[in-house]
Amino acid sequence: MSGMARSLKAYGLAIVLGMGATPALASSAAAIAAMPIEQAATELSPNQFVWKDNGSGEPVSIVISLIEQRAFVYRGSTMIAATTISSGKDGKDTPLGTYPILQKNAVHKSSLYNDASMPFMQRLTWDGIAIHAGRNPGFPDSHGCIRVPLGFAKQLFGVTTLGTTVTVTDDFEGGAMPAEAVVDQETAVANLAQSISLQQ
């Protein structure tokens, strides 16, 4: 383990860089590690994430900020992780709303897009919207899913359960946990109808 990796571990803060990280990026990762997590979350470059789980056992919730191209993870009202994302591009927009995680599959292939790999998939809607590991250029580029870095996707998969709440919004810029959201009734009805049809 490198000296920098040991010092990051000492902070209890995981910072992961994308492939081909330069020394300048590595030193910026060390600087990010020294920041409070809310501040560190604003400094991330594409394919970076920060993770500082307090392990309190409180329920996990996730906020996806389309305007910031960030995902924020909370235990109760405390932010424990953040990452850059890639949401849906124009014409394939990621839908706004509050969703429960409906299905989890660590090794998933898309049924809509030529068996494309979707590692650590966590389904938000039955019509194809999910959080999963994938290309993360730092701007909207997906077919509607929320792509996150692989290391983040794996850790997120480990702390969520079916029913974990995911809020997708275009007016949240990080920081304090937003007011508790209620799953949209129209979304809930559509998900229930799809679930019933799949069981028949």
C-alpha positions in Angstrom: 0.0 0.0 0.0 1.4 3.4 -0.9 2.0 6.2 1.6 -0.8 8.2 0.1 -3.2 5.2 0.3 -2.2 4.6 3.9 -2.9 8.3 4.8 -6.3 8.1 3.0 -7.2 5.0 4.9 -6.2 6.8 8.2 -8.8 9.4 7.3 -11.4 6.7 6.9 -12.0 8.3 3.5 -11.8 6.4 0.2 -10.9 8.4 -2.9 -10.7 6.5 -6.1 -9.3 7.9 -9.3 -10.0 6.7 -12.8 -7.5 4.7 -14.9 -4.4 6.6 -15.9 -4.4 9.0 -13.0 -1.5 11.5 -13.2 0.7 12.5 -10.2 -1.2 15.9 -10.2 -4.5 14.1 -9.8 -3.0 11.8 -7.1 -1.9 14.9 -5.1 -5.3 16.5 -5.6 -6.9 13.3 -4.3 -4.8 13.6 -1.1 -6.1 17.2 -0.8 -9.6 16.1 -1.3 -9.2 13.4 1.4 -8.3 16.1 4.0 -11.6 18.0 3.3 -15.0 17.4 5.0 -17.0 15.0 2.9 -19.5 17.6 1.8 -16.7 19.8 0.4 -14.8 16.8 -1.1 -18.0 15.9 -3.0 -17.8 19.1 -4.9 -14.1 18.6 -6.0 -14.5 15.3 -7.7 -13.4 14.8 -11.3 -15.1 12.2 -13.6 -14.6 8.6 -12.3 -13.7 9.8 -8.8 -15.7 9.1 -5.7 -15.4 9.7 -2.0 -16.7 7.2 0.7 -16.7 7.8 4.4 -19.2 5.4 6.0 -19.8 6.0 9.7 -21.3 2.4 9.9 -24.1 3.7 12.2 -26.6 1.2 10.9 -29.1 4.0 10.0 -31.1 3.5 6.8 -29.3 4.5 3.6 -30.8 6.8 1.0 -29.5 8.2 -2.3 -29.9 11.5 -4.0 -29.0 11.8 -7.7 -28.4 15.4 -8.7 -28.7 15.8 -12.5 -27.7 19.4 -12.4 -24.4 18.5 -10.6 -23.9 15.1 -12.2 -23.4 13.7 -8.8 -24.8 11.0 -6.6 -24.9 11.5 -2.8 -25.3 8.7 -0.3 -26.7 9.3 3.2 -27.1 7.3 6.4 -29.9 9.1 8.1 -29.1 12.8 7.5 -25.3 12.2 7.3 -23.6 12.2 4.0 -21.3 9.1 3.7 -20.4 9.0 0.0 -20.5 10.9 -3.2 -19.5 10.3 -6.8 -19.6 11.7 -10.3 -22.3 10.2 -12.5 -23.4 10.1 -16.1 -27.2 10.4 -16.5 -29.4 10.2 -19.6 -28.4 12.2 -22.6 -30.8 14.5 -24.5 -33.8 12.5 -25.8 -33.0 9.7 -23.3 -33.4 11.8 -20.1 -33.2 10.2 -16.7 -36.7 10.7 -15.2 -37.1 12.8 -12.1 -38.8 11.3 -9.1 -38.4 9.2 -6.0 -38.0 5.5 -6.5 -37.4 2.4 -4.3 -34.7 0.0 -5.4 -36.8 -2.8 -7.0 -34.1 -5.3 -8.0 -30.4 -5.9 -7.4 -28.1 -7.9 -9.7 -24.3 -7.8 -9.4 -23.9 -9.4 -12.9 -26.5 -8.0 -15.2 -26.9 -7.7 -18.9 -29.2 -5.2 -20.6 -32.3 -6.7 -22.3 -32.8 -3.4 -24.2 -29.2 -2.6 -25.4 -27.5 -5.6 -27.0 -26.7 -7.4 -23.7 -24.6 -4.5 -22.6 -22.9 -5.2 -19.3 -24.5 -3.4 -16.3 -22.4 -4.4 -13.3 -23.9 -4.0 -9.8 -27.2 -3.0 -11.3 -29.9 -1.6 -9.0 -33.2 -1.2 -10.7 -35.3 1.9 -10.1 -38.1 1.3 -12.7 -39.3 -1.8 -14.5 -39.0 0.0 -17.9 -35.2 0.1 -17.8 -33.9 2.8 -15.4 -31.2 1.7 -13.0 -28.0 2.7 -11.2 -25.0 0.6 -12.4 -21.3 0.8 -13.1 -20.4 2.2 -16.5 -18.7 4.8 -18.6 -18.5 8.0 -16.6 -17.3 10.9 -18.7 -18.8 13.5 -16.2 -21.7 14.6 -18.4 -25.1 13.1 -19.5 -24.3 10.2 -21.9 -26.4 7.2 -21.0 -29.8 5.9 -22.3 -31.5 7.0 -19.1 -29.6 5.0 -16.5 -27.4 6.5 -13.9 -23.8 5.3 -14.5 -21.3 5.4 -11.7 -17.7 4.3 -11.3 -17.2 0.6 -10.8 -15.7 0.8 -7.3 -18.5 3.1 -6.2 -21.2 0.8 -7.7 -19.7 -2.2 -5.8 -19.7 -0.4 -2.5 -23.2 1.1 -3.0 -24.5 -2.4 -3.9 -23.2 -3.6 -0.5 -25.0 -1.0 1.6 -28.5 -0.8 -0.1 -31.5 -3.1 0.2 -34.6 -3.6 -1.8 -36.7 -0.6 -1.0 -33.8 1.8 -0.4 -35.0 5.3 -1.5 -33.4 7.0 -4.5 -34.4 10.5 -5.3 -33.5 11.9 -8.8 -33.7 15.7 -8.9 -32.6 18.6 -11.0 -32.5 21.2 -8.2 -30.2 19.7 -5.6 -26.6 20.8 -5.3 -25.3 18.6 -2.4 -24.8 19.2 1.3 -27.5 18.6 3.8 -29.9 15.7 3.1 -33.1 17.1 1.5 -36.4 16.7 3.2 -37.6 13.1 3.2 -39.3 12.3 -0.1 -42.4 10.2 -0.6 -42.5 7.8 -3.6 -44.5 9.4 -6.3 -47.9 7.6 -6.5 -47.9 7.4 -10.3 -44.4 5.8 -10.2 -45.5 3.4 -7.5 -48.6 2.3 -9.4 -46.6 1.8 -12.6 -44.0 -0.3 -10.8 -46.6 -2.4 -9.1 -48.5 -3.0 -12.5 -45.2 -4.0 -14.1 -44.3 -6.3 -11.3 -47.6 -8.1 -11.5 -47.3 -8.5 -15.2 -43.9 -10.0 -14.8 -45.2 -12.6 -12.3 -47.9 -13.8 -14.7 
